[in-house]
Amino acid sequence: MIHLRAAVAAARHQDRPTATGLLDRAEELADDLGSDENYWQTGFGPTNVLLHRLSVELDLDNVSYVVEHGRINVDHMPQERSVSHRIDFARALSLAGQGDEAFTELRTAERTSPQLIRNNPRVRETLRDLIKQSPVTGGSRSSEVFVMAQRCRAVQ
């Protein structure tokens, strides 16, 4: 897990070579483990490495990679990890102009864990973008997106 955390930190500093090297090492270890496990609450395994790779690519602005590879079944992962992936994937979909799919991911994540969604700055940013992309009908914003944005304090 330390390789995964360090890879995300490197990506947030736009250090692709370091992030990639750390992800590759984590992938080797996950392959040795052979399955997704939750020893010591780590949720470590091949799926978690893949989820971190997607998160790193999003931080490095490789939105198309995340959209192309992000449809992963995360239902077996620890709740926090599955919700985190859905947030990242929704962000990528939104940036790619796929607002309806992005909103579907956020709704699924909210049903899974409302507290993790409603207090997340990336969710707020994504919802603001979705509102900008939503059509204005009858003088008001698309209601479902706007209502969720209000719940998450993304809008007033």
C-alpha positions in Angstrom: 0.0 0.0 0.0 2.9 2.4 0.6 3.8 2.1 -3.0 0.3 3.1 -4.0 0.1 6.0 -1.6 3.5 7.3 -2.8 2.5 6.9 -6.5 -0.6 9.1 -5.9 1.6 11.7 -4.1 4.1 11.7 -7.0 1.2 12.1 -9.5 -0.1 15.1 -7.6 3.3 16.6 -8.0 3.2 15.8 -11.7 6.1 13.3 -11.4 5.0 10.6 -13.9 8.2 8.5 -13.9 8.2 8.1 -10.1 4.4 7.4 -10.0 4.7 4.8 -12.8 7.7 3.1 -11.1 5.9 2.9 -7.8 2.7 1.5 -9.5 4.7 -1.1 -11.4 6.3 -2.3 -8.1 2.9 -2.4 -6.4 1.6 -4.4 -9.3 4.4 -7.0 -9.0 3.5 -7.4 -5.3 -0.2 -7.6 -6.0 0.5 -10.3 -8.6 2.5 -12.2 -6.1 -0.4 -12.0 -3.7 -2.7 -13.2 -6.5 -6.1 -11.9 -5.3 -7.7 -8.9 -3.7 -7.4 -9.2 0.1 -8.1 -6.9 3.0 -5.2 -7.8 5.4 -4.9 -5.1 8.0 -7.6 -3.1 6.3 -5.5 -2.4 3.3 -7.8 -3.7 0.5 -4.6 -4.5 -1.3 -4.5 -6.6 -4.5 -4.6 -6.4 -8.3 -7.8 -4.5 -8.4 -6.6 -1.8 -5.9 -3.5 -1.4 -7.9 -5.6 -0.8 -11.0 -7.8 1.7 -9.2 -4.7 3.6 -8.0 -3.3 3.6 -11.6 -6.5 5.2 -12.8 -6.4 7.8 -10.0 -2.8 8.6 -10.9 -3.7 8.9 -14.6 -6.5 11.3 -13.6 -4.1 13.4 -11.6 -1.7 13.5 -14.6 -4.6 14.7 -16.8 -4.9 11.5 -18.8 -8.7 11.6 -18.9 -9.1 9.5 -21.9 -7.2 6.6 -20.3 -9.4 6.8 -17.2 -12.6 6.9 -19.3 -11.4 4.0 -21.5 -10.2 1.7 -18.6 -12.4 2.9 -15.7 -15.4 0.6 -15.9 -14.4 -1.8 -13.2 -16.5 -3.8 -10.8 -15.6 -2.4 -7.4 -18.4 -3.9 -5.4 -16.1 -6.4 -3.7 -13.7 -3.7 -2.6 -13.8 -1.9 0.8 -16.4 0.8 0.7 -14.1 3.8 0.9 -12.0 2.4 -2.0 -15.0 1.7 -4.2 -16.5 5.1 -3.6 -13.2 6.8 -4.2 -12.9 5.1 -7.6 -16.5 6.1 -8.5 -15.6 9.7 -7.7 -12.5 9.6 -9.8 -14.3 7.9 -12.7 -17.2 10.4 -12.5 -14.6 13.2 -12.6 -13.1 11.7 -15.8 -16.4 11.2 -17.4 -17.4 14.8 -16.6 -14.2 16.1 -18.1 -14.8 14.0 -21.2 -18.3 15.5 -21.6 -20.2 12.4 -20.5 -22.2 14.2 -17.9 -25.1 11.7 -17.7 -22.7 8.8 -17.0 -20.7 10.9 -14.5 -23.9 11.7 -12.6 -24.9 8.0 -12.5 -21.5 7.2 -11.0 -21.9 9.9 -8.3 -25.5 8.7 -7.5 -24.2 5.1 -7.1 -21.4 6.3 -4.8 -23.8 8.4 -2.8 -26.1 5.4 -2.2 -23.1 3.4 -1.1 -21.7 6.0 1.3 -23.4 9.5 1.5 -20.9 10.8 4.0 -17.9 10.2 1.7 -19.7 11.9 -1.2 -21.2 14.9 0.6 -17.9 16.0 2.1 -15.6 15.6 -0.9 -14.1 18.6 -2.7 -13.7 16.6 -5.9 -17.4 15.7 -5.9 -18.3 19.4 -5.4 -16.1 20.3 -8.4 -17.5 17.6 -10.5 -21.1 18.6 -9.7 -20.4 22.2 -10.5 -19.1 21.1 -13.9 -22.1 18.9 -14.4 -24.4 21.9 -13.6 -22.6 23.9 -16.3 -23.1 21.1 -18.8 -26.8 20.6 -17.8 -29.5 22.2 -20.0 -31.5 25.0 -18.5 -35.2 24.0 -18.7 -38.1 26.2 -17.7 -35.7 28.8 -16.2 -34.2 26.3 -13.7 -31.2 23.9 -13.8 -31.6 20.2 -14.4 -33.2 19.2 -11.1 -31.5 16.0 -10.0 -28.0 17.3 -10.6 -28.8 20.6 -8.8 -30.4 18.9 -5.9 -27.4 16.6 -5.4 -25.1 19.6 -5.7 -27.1 21.3 -2.9 -26.8 18.2 -0.7 -23.1 18.3 -1.2 -22.8 22.0 -0.7 -21.5 22.5 -4.2 -24.0 25.3 -4.8 -26.1 27.5 -2.5 
